[in-house]
């Protein structure tokens, strides 16, 4: 996971599905990860 940026899209290496963040989340880490992305963890305005 990058520590200074968000990833908006991620292609699953297994099924090749394109994952996009849920509405209200800034990135795929916030939507699908076990923890929020580093900018959100640090209480910064993620990706914008």
CHARMM internal coordinates of N, CA and C (Angstrom, degrees):
IC EDIT
DIST 1 N 1 CA 1.4529
DIST 1 CA 1 C 1.5225
ANGL 1 N 1 CA 1 C 107.98
DIST 1 C 2 N 1.3373
ANGL 1 CA 1 C 2 N 117.80
DIHE 1 N 1 CA 1 C 2 N 130.48
DIST 2 N 2 CA 1.4580
ANGL 1 C 2 N 2 CA 119.28
DIHE 1 CA 1 C 2 N 2 CA 176.84
DIST 2 CA 2 C 1.5185
ANGL 2 N 2 CA 2 C 109.79
DIHE 1 C 2 N 2 CA 2 C -67.74
DIST 2 C 3 N 1.3140
ANGL 2 CA 2 C 3 N 116.43
DIHE 2 N 2 CA 2 C 3 N 147.73
DIST 3 N 3 CA 1.4606
ANGL 2 C 3 N 3 CA 119.37
DIHE 2 CA 2 C 3 N 3 CA -178.37
DIST 3 CA 3 C 1.5163
ANGL 3 N 3 CA 3 C 112.87
DIHE 2 C 3 N 3 CA 3 C -94.41
DIST 3 C 4 N 1.3224
ANGL 3 CA 3 C 4 N 118.06
DIHE 3 N 3 CA 3 C 4 N -10.53
DIST 4 N 4 CA 1.4564
ANGL 3 C 4 N 4 CA 120.20
DIHE 3 CA 3 C 4 N 4 CA -176.52
DIST 4 CA 4 C 1.5290
ANGL 4 N 4 CA 4 C 113.63
DIHE 3 C 4 N 4 CA 4 C -127.47
DIST 4 C 5 N 1.3286
ANGL 4 CA 4 C 5 N 117.63
DIHE 4 N 4 CA 4 C 5 N 13.50
DIST 5 N 5 CA 1.4544
ANGL 4 C 5 N 5 CA 119.87
DIHE 4 CA 4 C 5 N 5 CA -178.16
DIST 5 CA 5 C 1.5246
ANGL 5 N 5 CA 5 C 110.02
DIHE 4 C 5 N 5 CA 5 C -154.52
DIST 5 C 6 N 1.3162
ANGL 5 CA 5 C 6 N 115.25
DIHE 5 N 5 CA 5 C 6 N 162.22
DIST 6 N 6 CA 1.4524
ANGL 5 C 6 N 6 CA 121.53
DIHE 5 CA 5 C 6 N 6 CA 176.71
DIST 6 CA 6 C 1.5160
ANGL 6 N 6 CA 6 C 109.31
DIHE 5 C 6 N 6 CA 6 C -106.70
DIST 6 C 7 N 1.3136
ANGL 6 CA 6 C 7 N 116.53
DIHE 6 N 6 CA 6 C 7 N 155.89
DIST 7 N 7 CA 1.4585
ANGL 6 C 7 N 7 CA 121.73
DIHE 6 CA 6 C 7 N 7 CA 175.17
DIST 7 CA 7 C 1.5246
ANGL 7 N 7 CA 7 C 106.56
DIHE 6 C 7 N 7 CA 7 C -113.17
DIST 7 C 8 N 1.3307
ANGL 7 CA 7 C 8 N 115.51
DIHE 7 N 7 CA 7 C 8 N 118.47
DIST 8 N 8 CA 1.4638
ANGL 7 C 8 N 8 CA 120.62
DIHE 7 CA 7 C 8 N 8 CA -175.62
DIST 8 CA 8 C 1.5099
ANGL 8 N 8 CA 8 C 112.48
DIHE 7 C 8 N 8 CA 8 C -78.95
DIST 8 C 9 N 1.3282
ANGL 8 CA 8 C 9 N 117.75
DIHE 8 N 8 CA 8 C 9 N -34.94
DIST 9 N 9 CA 1.4611
ANGL 8 C 9 N 9 CA 122.37
DIHE 8 CA 8 C 9 N 9 CA -177.72
DIST 9 CA 9 C 1.5155
ANGL 9 N 9 CA 9 C 109.38
DIHE 8 C 9 N 9 CA 9 C -130.70
DIST 9 C 10 N 1.3318
ANGL 9 CA 9 C 10 N 115.33
DIHE 9 N 9 CA 9 C 10 N 147.72
DIST 10 N 10 CA 1.4598
ANGL 9 C 10 N 10 CA 120.71
DIHE 9 CA 9 C 10 N 10 CA 176.93
DIST 10 CA 10 C 1.5135
ANGL 10 N 10 CA 10 C 108.46
DIHE 9 C 10 N 10 CA 10 C -143.18
DIST 10 C 11 N 1.3247
ANGL 10 CA 10 C 11 N 116.99
DIHE 10 N 10 CA 10 C 11 N 128.85
DIST 11 N 11 CA 1.4552
ANGL 10 C 11 N 11 CA 120.81
DIHE 10 CA 10 C 11 N 11 CA 176.67
DIST 11 CA 11 C 1.5238
ANGL 11 N 11 CA 11 C 108.91
DIHE 10 C 11 N 11 CA 11 C -94.88
DIST 11 C 12 N 1.3306
ANGL 11 CA 11 C 12 N 116.55
DIHE 11 N 11 CA 11 C 12 N 121.30
DIST 12 N 12 CA 1.4591
ANGL 11 C 12 N 12 CA 122.31
DIHE 11 CA 11 C 12 N 12 CA 178.91
DIST 12 CA 12 C 1.5289
ANGL 12 N 12 CA 12 C 108.92
DIHE 11 C 12 N 12 CA 12 C -62.46
DIST 12 C 13 N 1.3130
ANGL 12 CA 12 C 13 N 115.94
DIHE 12 N 12 CA 12 C 13 N 128.91
DIST 13 N 13 CA 1.4586
ANGL 12 C 13 N 13 CA 120.63
DIHE 12 CA 12 C 13 N 13 CA -179.14
DIST 13 CA 13 C 1.5290
ANGL 13 N 13 CA 13 C 111.96
DIHE 12 C 13 N 13 CA 13 C -72.35
DIST 13 C 14 N 1.3272
ANGL 13 CA 13 C 14 N 117.63
DIHE 13 N 13 CA 13 C 14 N -22.09
DIST 14 N 14 CA 1.4591
ANGL 13 C 14 N 14 CA 121.19
DIHE 13 CA 13 C 14 N 14 CA -179.89
DIST 14 CA 14 C 1.5179
ANGL 14 N 14 CA 14 C 113.12
DIHE 13 C 14 N 14 CA 14 C -82.73
DIST 14 C 15 N 1.3337
ANGL 14 CA 14 C 15 N 117.46
DIHE 14 N 14 CA 14 C 15 N -54.50
DIST 15 N 15 CA 1.4670
ANGL 14 C 15 N 15 CA 120.97
DIHE 14 CA 14 C 15 N 15 CA -174.91
DIST 15 CA 15 C 1.5241
ANGL 15 N 15 CA 15 C 113.40
DIHE 14 C 15 N 15 CA 15 C -109.34
DIST 15 C 16 N 1.3180
ANGL 15 CA 15 C 16 N 117.49
DIHE 15 N 15 CA 15 C 16 N -5.12
DIST 16 N 16 CA 1.4675
ANGL 15 C 16 N 16 CA 124.04
DIHE 15 CA 15 C 16 N 16 CA 178.68
DIST 16 CA 16 C 1.5223
ANGL 16 N 16 CA 16 C 113.35
DIHE 15 C 16 N 16 CA 16 C 66.79
DIST 16 C 17 N 1.3237
ANGL 16 CA 16 C 17 N 117.62
DIHE 16 N 16 CA 16 C 17 N 19.32
DIST 17 N 17 CA 1.4609
ANGL 16 C 17 N 17 CA 120.45
DIHE 16 CA 16 C 17 N 17 CA 174.54
DIST 17 CA 17 C 1.5267
ANGL 17 N 17 CA 17 C 108.42
DIHE 16 C 17 N 17 CA 17 C -71.60
DIST 17 C 18 N 1.3237
ANGL 17 CA 17 C 18 N 115.73
DIHE 17 N 17 CA 17 C 18 N 143.14
DIST 18 N 18 CA 1.4555
ANGL 17 C 18 N 18 CA 120.65
DIHE 17 CA 17 C 18 N 18 CA 177.80
DIST 18 CA 18 C 1.5224
ANGL 18 N 18 CA 18 C 108.44
DIHE 17 C 18 N 18 CA 18 C -93.29
DIST 18 C 19 N 1.3128
ANGL 18 CA 18 C 19 N 116.57
DIHE 18 N 18 CA 18 C 19 N 114.19
DIST 19 N 19 CA 1.4610
ANGL 18 C 19 N 19 CA 121.84
DIHE 18 CA 18 C 19 N 19 CA 179.49
DIST 19 CA 19 C 1.5176
ANGL 19 N 19 CA 19 C 109.31
DIHE 18 C 19 N 19 CA 19 C -88.97
DIST 19 C 20 N 1.3155
ANGL 19 CA 19 C 20 N 115.16
DIHE 19 N 19 CA 19 C 20 N 135.73
DIST 20 N 20 CA 1.4639
ANGL 19 C 20 N 20 CA 122.52
DIHE 19 CA 19 C 20 N 20 CA 176.88
DIST 20 CA 20 C 1.5191
ANGL 20 N 20 CA 20 C 107.14
DIHE 19 C 20 N 20 CA 20 C -125.04
DIST 20 C 21 N 1.3288
ANGL 20 CA 20 C 21 N 117.39
DIHE 20 N 20 CA 20 C 21 N 152.43
DIST 21 N 21 CA 1.4718
ANGL 20 C 21 N 21 CA 118.49
DIHE 20 CA 20 C 21 N 21 CA 179.03
DIST 21 CA 21 C 1.5268
ANGL 21 N 21 CA 21 C 111.70
DIHE 20 C 21 N 21 CA 21 C -65.95
DIST 21 C 22 N 1.3261
ANGL 21 CA 21 C 22 N 115.83
DIHE 21 N 21 CA 21 C 22 N 148.71
DIST 22 N 22 CA 1.4601
ANGL 21 C 22 N 22 CA 120.78
DIHE 21 CA 21 C 22 N 22 CA 173.95
DIST 22 CA 22 C 1.5175
ANGL 22 N 22 CA 22 C 109.07
DIHE 21 C 22 N 22 CA 22 C -67.69
DIST 22 C 23 N 1.3105
ANGL 22 CA 22 C 23 N 116.18
DIHE 22 N 22 CA 22 C 23 N 156.94
DIST 23 N 23 CA 1.4613
ANGL 22 C 23 N 23 CA 120.59
DIHE 22 CA 22 C 23 N 23 CA 177.46
DIST 23 CA 23 C 1.5292
ANGL 23 N 23 CA 23 C 109.40
DIHE 22 C 23 N 23 CA 23 C -57.56
DIST 23 C 24 N 1.3180
ANGL 23 CA 23 C 24 N 115.95
DIHE 23 N 23 CA 23 C 24 N 130.67
DIST 24 N 24 CA 1.4518
ANGL 23 C 24 N 24 CA 121.30
DIHE 23 CA 23 C 24 N 24 CA -179.19
DIST 24 CA 24 C 1.5156
ANGL 24 N 24 CA 24 C 113.83
DIHE 23 C 24 N 24 CA 24 C 96.35
DIST 24 C 25 N 1.3343
ANGL 24 CA 24 C 25 N 117.92
DIHE 24 N 24 CA 24 C 25 N -17.02
DIST 25 N 25 CA 1.4644
ANGL 24 C 25 N 25 CA 121.75
DIHE 24 CA 24 C 25 N 25 CA 176.34
DIST 25 CA 25 C 1.5257
ANGL 25 N 25 CA 25 C 108.98
DIHE 24 C 25 N 25 CA 25 C -96.80
DIST 25 C 26 N 1.3273
ANGL 25 CA 25 C 26 N 115.88
DIHE 25 N 25 CA 25 C 26 N 149.49
DIST 26 N 26 CA 1.4606
ANGL 25 C 26 N 26 CA 119.32
DIHE 25 CA 25 C 26 N 26 CA -175.85
DIST 26 CA 26 C 1.5198
ANGL 26 N 26 CA 26 C 113.14
DIHE 25 C 26 N 26 CA 26 C -87.00
DIST 26 C 27 N 1.3431
ANGL 26 CA 26 C 27 N 118.06
DIHE 26 N 26 CA 26 C 27 N -20.68
DIST 27 N 27 CA 1.4643
ANGL 26 C 27 N 27 CA 119.71
DIHE 26 CA 26 C 27 N 27 CA -175.36
DIST 27 CA 27 C 1.5258
ANGL 27 N 27 CA 27 C 110.66
DIHE 26 C 27 N 27 CA 27 C -160.11
DIST 27 C 28 N 1.3275
ANGL 27 CA 27 C 28 N 115.70
DIHE 27 N 27 CA 27 C 28 N 172.60
DIST 28 N 28 CA 1.4644
ANGL 27 C 28 N 28 CA 119.73
DIHE 27 CA 27 C 28 N 28 CA -178.36
DIST 28 CA 28 C 1.5209
ANGL 28 N 28 CA 28 C 112.06
DIHE 27 C 28 N 28 CA 28 C -66.69
DIST 28 C 29 N 1.3329
ANGL 28 CA 28 C 29 N 118.50
DIHE 28 N 28 CA 28 C 29 N -27.41
DIST 29 N 29 CA 1.4667
ANGL 28 C 29 N 29 CA 119.88
DIHE 28 CA 28 C 29 N 29 CA 177.27
DIST 29 CA 29 C 1.5268
ANGL 29 N 29 CA 29 C 110.45
DIHE 28 C 29 N 29 CA 29 C -64.23
DIST 29 C 30 N 1.3302
ANGL 29 CA 29 C 30 N 116.86
DIHE 29 N 29 CA 29 C 30 N -41.04
DIST 30 N 30 CA 1.4682
ANGL 29 C 30 N 30 CA 119.92
DIHE 29 CA 29 C 30 N 30 CA -179.45
DIST 30 CA 30 C 1.5276
ANGL 30 N 30 CA 30 C 111.57
DIHE 29 C 30 N 30 CA 30 C -69.71
DIST 30 C 31 N 1.3319
ANGL 30 CA 30 C 31 N 117.25
DIHE 30 N 30 CA 30 C 31 N -30.75
DIST 31 N 31 CA 1.4587
ANGL 30 C 31 N 31 CA 120.49
DIHE 30 CA 30 C 31 N 31 CA -179.56
DIST 31 CA 31 C 1.5232
ANGL 31 N 31 CA 31 C 113.42
DIHE 30 C 31 N 31 CA 31 C -84.22
DIST 31 C 32 N 1.3290
ANGL 31 CA 31 C 32 N 118.07
DIHE 31 N 31 CA 31 C 32 N -39.90
DIST 32 N 32 CA 1.4561
ANGL 31 C 32 N 32 CA 120.87
DIHE 31 CA 31 C 32 N 32 CA -170.43
DIST 32 CA 32 C 1.5184
ANGL 32 N 32 CA 32 C 114.79
DIHE 31 C 32 N 32 CA 32 C -118.07
DIST 32 C 33 N 1.3202
ANGL 32 CA 32 C 33 N 118.11
DIHE 32 N 32 CA 32 C 33 N -12.77
DIST 33 N 33 CA 1.4582
ANGL 32 C 33 N 33 CA 120.61
DIHE 32 CA 32 C 33 N 33 CA -177.39
DIST 33 CA 33 C 1.5131
ANGL 33 N 33 CA 33 C 112.68
DIHE 32 C 33 N 33 CA 33 C -79.83
DIST 33 C 34 N 1.3073
ANGL 33 CA 33 C 34 N 115.76
DIHE 33 N 33 CA 33 C 34 N 166.34
DIST 34 N 34 CA 1.4618
ANGL 33 C 34 N 34 CA 120.40
DIHE 33 CA 33 C 34 N 34 CA 178.07
DIST 34 CA 34 C 1.5322
ANGL 34 N 34 CA 34 C 111.29
DIHE 33 C 34 N 34 CA 34 C -80.23
DIST 34 C 35 N 1.3206
ANGL 34 CA 34 C 35 N 116.69
DIHE 34 N 34 CA 34 C 35 N -16.03
DIST 35 N 35 CA 1.4660
ANGL 34 C 35 N 35 CA 122.81
DIHE 34 CA 34 C 35 N 35 CA 174.27
DIST 35 CA 35 C 1.5213
ANGL 35 N 35 CA 35 C 107.96
DIHE 34 C 35 N 35 CA 35 C -136.24
DIST 35 C 36 N 1.3145
ANGL 35 CA 35 C 36 N 116.51
DIHE 35 N 35 CA 35 C 36 N 157.31
DIST 36 N 36 CA 1.4570
ANGL 35 C 36 N 36 CA 121.04
DIHE 35 CA 35 C 36 N 36 CA 177.02
DIST 36 CA 36 C 1.5272
ANGL 36 N 36 CA 36 C 109.85
DIHE 35 C 36 N 36 CA 36 C -70.07
DIST 36 C 37 N 1.3208
ANGL 36 CA 36 C 37 N 117.00
DIHE 36 N 36 CA 36 C 37 N 163.33
DIST 37 N 37 CA 1.4638
ANGL 36 C 37 N 37 CA 121.56
DIHE 36 CA 36 C 37 N 37 CA -179.23
DIST 37 CA 37 C 1.5317
ANGL 37 N 37 CA 37 C 110.33
DIHE 36 C 37 N 37 CA 37 C -66.34
DIST 37 C 38 N 1.3356
ANGL 37 CA 37 C 38 N 117.54
DIHE 37 N 37 CA 37 C 38 N 157.25
DIST 38 N 38 CA 1.4708
ANGL 37 C 38 N 38 CA 120.95
DIHE 37 CA 37 C 38 N 38 CA -178.10
DIST 38 CA 38 C 1.5271
ANGL 38 N 38 CA 38 C 114.53
DIHE 37 C 38 N 38 CA 38 C -54.71
DIST 38 C 39 N 1.3478
ANGL 38 CA 38 C 39 N 120.73
DIHE 38 N 38 CA 38 C 39 N -42.36
DIST 39 N 39 CA 1.4708
ANGL 38 C 39 N 39 CA 118.14
DIHE 38 CA 38 C 39 N 39 CA 178.52
DIST 39 CA 39 C 1.5219
ANGL 39 N 39 CA 39 C 112.78
DIHE 38 C 39 N 39 CA 39 C -59.70
DIST 39 C 40 N 1.3292
ANGL 39 CA 39 C 40 N 117.79
DIHE 39 N 39 CA 39 C 40 N -38.79
DIST 40 N 40 CA 1.4662
ANGL 39 C 40 N 40 CA 120.50
DIHE 39 CA 39 C 40 N 40 CA 178.81
DIST 40 CA 40 C 1.5336
ANGL 40 N 40 CA 40 C 108.97
DIHE 39 C 40 N 40 CA 40 C -70.46
DIST 40 C 41 N 1.3219
ANGL 40 CA 40 C 41 N 117.55
DIHE 40 N 40 CA 40 C 41 N -40.26
DIST 41 N 41 CA 1.4567
ANGL 40 C 41 N 41 CA 120.63
DIHE 40 CA 40 C 41 N 41 CA 178.21
DIST 41 CA 41 C 1.5220
ANGL 41 N 41 CA 41 C 110.97
DIHE 40 C 41 N 41 CA 41 C -59.82
DIST 41 C 42 N 1.3142
ANGL 41 CA 41 C 42 N 116.61
DIHE 41 N 41 CA 41 C 42 N -34.46
DIST 42 N 42 CA 1.4685
ANGL 41 C 42 N 42 CA 121.15
DIHE 41 CA 41 C 42 N 42 CA -179.63
DIST 42 CA 42 C 1.5155
ANGL 42 N 42 CA 42 C 112.33
DIHE 41 C 42 N 42 CA 42 C -88.53
DIST 42 C 43 N 1.3553
ANGL 42 CA 42 C 43 N 116.85
DIHE 42 N 42 CA 42 C 43 N 7.14
DIST 43 N 43 CA 1.4467
ANGL 42 C 43 N 43 CA 124.15
DIHE 42 CA 42 C 43 N 43 CA 177.12
DIST 43 CA 43 C 1.5207
ANGL 43 N 43 CA 43 C 113.08
DIHE 42 C 43 N 43 CA 43 C 63.61
DIST 43 C 44 N 1.3278
ANGL 43 CA 43 C 44 N 116.05
DIHE 43 N 43 CA 43 C 44 N 32.64
DIST 44 N 44 CA 1.4497
ANGL 43 C 44 N 44 CA 121.07
DIHE 43 CA 43 C 44 N 44 CA 173.94
DIST 44 CA 44 C 1.5127
ANGL 44 N 44 CA 44 C 108.87
DIHE 43 C 44 N 44 CA 44 C -97.18
DIST 44 C 45 N 1.3089
ANGL 44 CA 44 C 45 N 116.13
DIHE 44 N 44 CA 44 C 45 N 165.05
DIST 45 N 45 CA 1.4526
ANGL 44 C 45 N 45 CA 121.15
DIHE 44 CA 44 C 45 N 45 CA 176.22
DIST 45 CA 45 C 1.5137
ANGL 45 N 45 CA 45 C 107.64
DIHE 44 C 45 N 45 CA 45 C -77.17
DIST 45 C 46 N 1.2991
ANGL 45 CA 45 C 46 N 117.65
DIHE 45 N 45 CA 45 C 46 N 101.06
DIST 46 N 46 CA 1.4691
ANGL 45 C 46 N 46 CA 122.60
DIHE 45 CA 45 C 46 N 46 CA -175.56
DIST 46 CA 46 C 1.5159
ANGL 46 N 46 CA 46 C 111.06
DIHE 45 C 46 N 46 CA 46 C -62.40
DIST 46 C 47 N 1.2937
ANGL 46 CA 46 C 47 N 114.73
DIHE 46 N 46 CA 46 C 47 N 126.26
DIST 47 N 47 CA 1.4731
ANGL 46 C 47 N 47 CA 123.43
DIHE 46 CA 46 C 47 N 47 CA 168.29
DIST 47 CA 47 C 1.5221
ANGL 47 N 47 CA 47 C 113.55
DIHE 46 C 47 N 47 CA 47 C 58.66
DIST 47 C 48 N 1.2326
ANGL 47 CA 47 C 48 N 119.46
DIHE 47 N 47 CA 47 C 48 N 30.07
DIST 48 N 48 CA 1.4561
ANGL 47 C 48 N 48 CA 114.45
DIHE 47 CA 47 C 48 N 48 CA 178.57
DIST 48 CA 48 C 1.4438
ANGL 48 N 48 CA 48 C 111.07
DIHE 47 C 48 N 48 CA 48 C -177.71
END
COOR INIT
IC SEED 1 N 1 CA 1 C
IC BUILD
